Amino acid sequence: MTARIALVTTVDLPVPDADETMLLPHLPEAELVCWDDPNVDWSTYDAVILRSTWNYHDNLDAFLQWAERVSRVSTLHNPLETIEWNTDKRYLADLAERGFPVVPTTFVDPGQPVPDDVVVPLDAHLVVKPSVGAGSNGAKLFHGDEAAARAHLEALHASGKTAMIQPYLAQIDEVGETALMYVGGQFSHAARKAAILSRDMSWETGIYADEKVVGTHASTAERELADAIVASLPPLAYTRVDLLPTPDGPVVLELELTEPSLFLGLSEGAPERAAAAFRALLS
């Protein structure tokens, strides 16, 4: 019997993601399946690979319950334990404790006051966003407007979300953000993303902010940091490490292990590399 792979997306995505459009011709065992389609029999798939489930943050509990059910009847990639850890950006605190440089982040739970040492930075250039989010949903940049920053934080709390407060690292406006893609634990390629929050955002799909992305070559420092992080993780189908530049070297903005775009169209051979890594999961 031919093995079957589910590449998991959502009913809310109006057209297939570009990654999946490029991946499917190289992975005939796979088909697109929606995590939020109640009629899917997940036990019929030998591997279930999360790809464009970009609405998970709207109902994280339901998404994690779905992932747990799938894990009982098939093999989920990336695995449930990784997804549970990675869908809340409080994992940044874990990375920092393990010695990796990350964007300085203060987490403020609903009902919790802003810590005293963050009150002054609130009057600086900073980002306030939810700890559970995807596609820049709920993320806002504030330029010295403490009242507006507090209002957004309170709005996040009112919706039951933990808020994150981060300094805005201005070098992103000049250099951009570097995303390093790994498939099957091996480095594949890198992409350079232009700043999103400092310009007018557009939402063509309705569920994530449009990005301006080009292929790039990661610097030695970026590769060393990303390689070290990947080496510290369990074996995974894919990893995307998002880094920001600082005068002291790159720092981690996000570690994408749940539903990242892999920007397969930006590097020759990337769709084939991803297909080979995903096919290897069957064995």
Buried (B, 14 or more C-beta within 10 A) or exposed (E): EEEBBBBBBBEBBEEBBBBBBBBBEBBEBBEBBBBBEEEBEBEEBBBBBBBBBBBBBBEBEEBBEBBEBBBEEBBBBBBBEBBBBBBBBBBBEEBBEEEBBBBEBBBBEBEEEBEEEEEEBBEEBBBBBBBBBBBBBBBBBBEEBBEBBBBBBEBBBEEEBBBBBBBBBEBBEEBBBBBBBBBBBEBBBBBBBBBBBBEEBEEEBEBBBEBEBEBBEBBEEBBEBBBEBBEEBEEBBBBBBBBBBBEEEBBBBBBBBBBBBBBBBBBEEBBBBBBBBBBEBEE
